[in-house]
């Protein structure tokens, strides 16, 4: 894991990350009562910032935390954080909790949200993972019914990812009632009969920013793409499987539950899509 960069922002001021502390009665610490975002930064430019801020606003509204900043204020904070940490490629982490209050399950009255931002160096996916693909396993989706909220309460996801790691896999692909929802920390795409398919948005999965871009790029470049349920049986016979996320971009899965996916190497649709995605990122770097 890359070391975080040195400057953070906490409740109104920039300070060295090592000095950033919150009281133990913060509801994020006590209850996991908060939401977050992770925003990739390429050459000092945030990736789809308006989309990330809209998802943050949606998550805050869903958990009934008042948004502590306007969109313009968020943009300014993030821009200054990026600059203070040297620009270049980064990964901005942003978290808002319900704030400090006596431990009680009901919402506190008159509380003030805790707002925290930090940045990590952005590390690209190893070339070997792109060249050879990664392994995934299927697991039952044990999480709650509000997975569209980007909550900091991630214990189920952690347990699922750890099960995958202990089986030598990079990710767990989750199944609920014999249908794909998403990965433990990613969205899922398959290629089935030449068509790119991803589960539709809903309460059972996070509306991924990278997921949405992949759908947009497919449409833009006349690649047939469908947002519909993926039965387990279709997942297992897929020609290709991809994982998408802000930090792993578009990652090909070439083994699922110890069986080869397709021909056991990244497929032609993935090669096409990662090319479109990289051109999108390069345009962002150049400010196009």
C-alpha positions as CSV (number, residue, x, y, z in Angstrom):
1,X,0.0,0.0,0.0
2,X,1.4,3.4,-1.0
3,X,2.1,5.8,1.8
4,X,-0.4,8.7,2.0
5,X,0.7,12.1,1.0
6,X,1.6,14.5,3.7
7,X,-1.1,17.2,3.8
8,X,-4.7,16.5,4.8
9,X,-7.7,18.7,5.5
10,X,-9.8,18.3,8.6
11,X,-12.7,20.4,9.8
12,X,-11.7,23.7,8.3
13,X,-7.9,23.5,8.0
14,X,-5.0,22.0,6.2
15,X,-2.5,20.2,8.4
16,X,0.1,17.4,8.3
17,X,-1.7,14.0,8.0
18,X,0.2,12.7,11.0
19,X,-1.5,15.5,13.1
20,X,-5.0,14.9,11.9
21,X,-7.1,13.4,14.7
22,X,-10.8,13.1,15.6
23,X,-12.3,12.5,19.1
24,X,-13.3,8.9,19.9
25,X,-17.0,10.0,20.2
26,X,-17.1,10.9,16.5
27,X,-20.0,8.8,15.1
28,X,-17.8,7.7,12.2
29,X,-15.5,5.9,14.8
30,X,-18.3,4.7,17.0
31,X,-20.9,3.6,14.4
32,X,-19.4,3.9,11.0
33,X,-22.0,6.7,10.5
34,X,-20.7,8.4,7.4
35,X,-20.0,8.3,3.7
36,X,-17.0,8.7,1.5
37,X,-15.6,9.1,-2.0
38,X,-12.4,8.2,-3.8
39,X,-11.4,10.4,-6.7
40,X,-8.5,9.6,-9.1
41,X,-6.3,12.5,-10.1
42,X,-4.3,12.5,-13.4
43,X,-1.7,15.2,-13.9
44,X,-3.3,17.2,-11.2
45,X,-6.8,17.0,-12.7
46,X,-9.6,15.2,-10.9
47,X,-11.3,12.4,-12.8
48,X,-15.0,13.1,-13.4
49,X,-15.2,15.4,-10.4
50,X,-18.8,16.5,-11.0
51,X,-19.9,12.9,-11.1
52,X,-18.1,12.1,-7.8
53,X,-19.6,15.1,-6.1
54,X,-23.0,14.3,-7.2
55,X,-22.7,10.7,-5.9
56,X,-21.4,12.2,-2.6
57,X,-24.5,14.5,-2.4
58,X,-26.7,11.5,-3.1
59,X,-25.0,9.4,-0.3
60,X,-25.3,12.3,2.1
61,X,-29.0,12.8,1.4
62,X,-29.6,9.1,1.7
63,X,-28.2,9.0,5.2
64,X,-29.6,12.4,6.1
65,X,-26.4,14.3,6.8
66,X,-26.5,17.9,5.6
67,X,-23.9,18.5,2.9
68,X,-21.3,20.7,4.6
69,X,-20.1,22.4,1.4
70,X,-21.4,23.6,-1.9
71,X,-20.1,22.0,-5.1
72,X,-17.9,25.0,-5.7
73,X,-16.5,24.8,-2.2
74,X,-15.7,21.1,-2.6
75,X,-14.0,21.8,-5.9
76,X,-11.8,24.5,-4.3
77,X,-10.9,22.2,-1.4
78,X,-10.0,19.3,-3.6
79,X,-8.0,21.5,-6.0
80,X,-6.0,23.0,-3.1
81,X,-5.4,19.6,-1.5
82,X,-4.0,18.3,-4.8
83,X,-1.8,21.3,-5.2
84,X,-0.5,21.1,-1.6
85,X,0.4,17.4,-2.2
86,X,2.4,18.2,-5.3
87,X,0.0,17.7,-8.2
88,X,0.6,14.8,-10.6
89,X,-1.2,11.5,-10.2
90,X,-3.0,11.1,-6.9
91,X,-6.1,9.4,-5.3
92,X,-8.1,11.8,-3.2
93,X,-10.1,10.3,-0.3
94,X,-13.0,12.3,1.1
95,X,-15.1,11.4,4.2
96,X,-18.0,13.0,5.9
97,X,-19.4,11.6,9.2
98,X,-22.3,12.8,11.3
99,X,-19.9,14.3,13.8
100,X,-19.2,14.2,17.5
101,X,-22.0,13.3,19.9
102,X,-22.7,11.1,23.0
103,X,-23.1,7.4,22.0
104,X,-26.8,7.0,21.1
105,X,-28.3,5.3,18.0
106,X,-30.7,8.1,17.3
107,X,-29.4,11.2,15.4
108,X,-27.9,13.9,17.6
109,X,-29.6,17.3,17.5
110,X,-27.6,20.2,16.2
111,X,-24.5,18.2,15.4
112,X,-21.8,19.4,13.0
113,X,-20.4,16.9,10.4
114,X,-16.8,15.9,10.5
115,X,-15.1,16.5,7.1
116,X,-11.8,14.8,6.3
117,X,-9.7,14.8,3.0
118,X,-6.4,13.2,2.3
119,X,-4.5,12.0,-0.7
120,X,-2.5,8.9,-1.7
121,X,-0.2,8.5,-4.6
122,X,-2.0,6.9,-7.5
123,X,-0.5,3.6,-8.4
124,X,-1.4,2.0,-11.8
125,X,-2.4,-1.6,-12.0
126,X,0.6,-3.8,-12.5
127,X,1.2,-4.5,-16.2
128,X,1.3,-8.3,-15.4
129,X,-2.3,-8.0,-14.2
130,X,-3.4,-6.3,-17.4
131,X,-1.4,-8.7,-19.6
132,X,-2.5,-11.9,-17.9
133,X,-5.7,-10.9,-16.1
134,X,-6.5,-11.7,-12.4
135,X,-8.4,-14.4,-10.5
136,X,-11.8,-13.9,-8.9
137,X,-14.0,-16.1,-6.8
138,X,-17.8,-16.0,-6.3
139,X,-19.2,-15.5,-2.9
140,X,-22.7,-14.9,-1.5
141,X,-23.5,-11.2,-1.1
142,X,-23.9,-10.9,2.7
143,X,-24.2,-7.1,2.7
144,X,-27.2,-4.8,3.5
145,X,-29.9,-3.6,1.2
146,X,-28.5,0.0,0.7
147,X,-25.4,-0.7,-1.3
148,X,-26.0,2.3,-3.5
149,X,-24.9,4.4,-0.6
150,X,-21.1,4.8,-0.4
151,X,-21.0,4.2,3.3
152,X,-17.9,4.0,5.4
153,X,-19.5,0.9,7.1
154,X,-17.5,-1.6,5.0
155,X,-17.0,-4.6,7.3
156,X,-19.0,-7.0,5.1
157,X,-17.0,-5.9,2.1
158,X,-13.8,-6.4,4.1
159,X,-14.7,-9.9,5.1
160,X,-15.7,-10.8,1.6
161,X,-12.4,-9.4,0.1
162,X,-10.4,-11.2,2.7
163,X,-12.1,-14.5,1.8
164,X,-11.1,-13.9,-1.8
165,X,-7.5,-13.0,-0.8
166,X,-7.2,-16.2,1.3
167,X,-8.3,-18.2,-1.8
168,X,-5.5,-16.5,-3.9
169,X,-7.9,-14.2,-5.7
170,X,-7.8,-10.5,-6.4
171,X,-11.6,-10.0,-5.9
172,X,-14.9,-11.5,-4.9
173,X,-17.7,-11.4,-7.3
174,X,-20.9,-11.3,-5.3
175,X,-24.1,-13.2,-5.9
176,X,-27.5,-12.5,-4.5
177,X,-30.4,-14.9,-5.3
178,X,-28.2,-16.4,-8.1
179,X,-27.6,-13.0,-9.8
180,X,-24.4,-10.9,-10.0
181,X,-24.5,-7.7,-7.9
182,X,-20.9,-6.4,-8.0
183,X,-17.5,-7.0,-6.6
184,X,-16.5,-6.5,-3.0
185,X,-14.8,-3.2,-4.1
186,X,-15.7,-3.0,-7.8
187,X,-18.4,-3.1,-10.4
188,X,-18.7,-6.1,-12.7
189,X,-19.0,-6.4,-16.5
190,X,-19.1,-9.5,-18.7
191,X,-19.0,-10.1,-22.4
192,X,-21.8,-12.6,-23.4
193,X,-22.3,-13.6,-27.0
194,X,-20.2,-10.5,-28.0
195,X,-22.3,-8.1,-26.0
196,X,-21.0,-6.1,-23.0
197,X,-23.3,-6.5,-20.0
198,X,-23.4,-5.0,-16.5
199,X,-26.0,-5.2,-13.8
200,X,-28.5,-2.3,-13.7
201,X,-28.3,0.3,-11.0
202,X,-30.3,-0.2,-7.9
203,X,-30.1,-0.6,-4.1
204,X,-27.9,-3.8,-4.4
205,X,-24.9,-2.1,-6.0
206,X,-22.9,1.1,-5.9
207,X,-23.4,3.3,-9.0
208,X,-19.7,3.3,-10.0
209,X,-18.2,6.4,-11.7
210,X,-15.9,4.2,-13.8
211,X,-18.7,1.8,-14.5
212,X,-20.8,4.7,-15.9
213,X,-17.9,5.8,-18.1
214,X,-17.4,2.4,-19.5
215,X,-21.1,2.3,-20.5
216,X,-20.8,5.7,-22.1
217,X,-17.6,4.7,-24.0
218,X,-19.3,1.6,-25.3
219,X,-22.2,3.6,-26.6
220,X,-20.0,6.3,-28.0
221,X,-17.9,3.7,-30.0
222,X,-20.9,1.6,-31.1
223,X,-20.1,-1.4,-28.9
224,X,-23.3,-3.2,-28.0
225,X,-23.8,-2.8,-24.3
226,X,-26.7,-3.8,-22.0
227,X,-27.6,-2.9,-18.4
228,X,-29.5,-5.9,-17.2
229,X,-29.4,-8.7,-14.6
230,X,-26.6,-11.3,-15.0
231,X,-27.7,-14.7,-13.9
232,X,-24.9,-16.8,-12.2
233,X,-25.0,-19.3,-15.1
234,X,-24.3,-16.5,-17.6
235,X,-21.4,-15.3,-15.5
236,X,-19.9,-18.7,-15.5
237,X,-20.1,-19.1,-19.3
238,X,-19.0,-15.5,-20.1
239,X,-16.5,-14.9,-22.8
240,X,-14.9,-12.1,-20.8
241,X,-15.2,-10.7,-17.2
242,X,-14.1,-7.2,-16.2
243,X,-13.8,-5.4,-12.8
244,X,-14.1,-1.6,-12.8
245,X,-13.2,0.9,-10.0
246,X,-11.6,4.3,-9.6
247,X,-8.3,2.8,-8.5
248,X,-8.2,-0.3,-10.8
249,X,-9.8,1.3,-13.8
250,X,-10.8,-1.7,-16.0
251,X,-9.3,-5.0,-14.9
252,X,-9.7,-8.3,-16.8
253,X,-10.6,-11.5,-14.9
254,X,-9.2,-14.6,-16.6
255,X,-9.9,-17.2,-13.9
256,X,-13.2,-17.5,-11.9
257,X,-13.4,-20.1,-9.2
258,X,-10.3,-21.9,-10.6
259,X,-11.7,-22.2,-14.1
260,X,-10.5,-20.2,-17.1
261,X,-12.7,-17.3,-18.4
262,X,-13.0,-17.6,-22.1
263,X,-9.6,-18.5,-23.5
264,X,-7.9,-17.7,-20.2
265,X,-6.5,-14.4,-21.3
266,X,-7.8,-10.8,-21.6
267,X,-10.3,-10.8,-24.4
268,X,-10.7,-8.6,-27.5
269,X,-13.5,-6.5,-26.1
270,X,-11.4,-5.7,-23.1
271,X,-8.5,-4.6,-25.3
272,X,-10.8,-2.4,-27.3
273,X,-12.4,-0.8,-24.2
274,X,-9.1,-0.2,-22.3
275,X,-7.8,1.6,-25.3
276,X,-10.9,3.9,-25.3
277,X,-10.5,4.4,-21.6
278,X,-6.8,5.3,-21.8
279,X,-7.5,7.8,-24.5
280,X,-10.1,9.4,-22.3
281,X,-7.6,9.7,-19.4
282,X,-5.0,11.1,-21.7
283,X,-7.4,13.8,-22.9
284,X,-8.0,14.6,-19.2
285,X,-4.3,14.9,-18.6
286,X,-3.9,17.3,-21.6
287,X,-7.0,19.3,-20.5
288,X,-8.8,18.4,-23.8
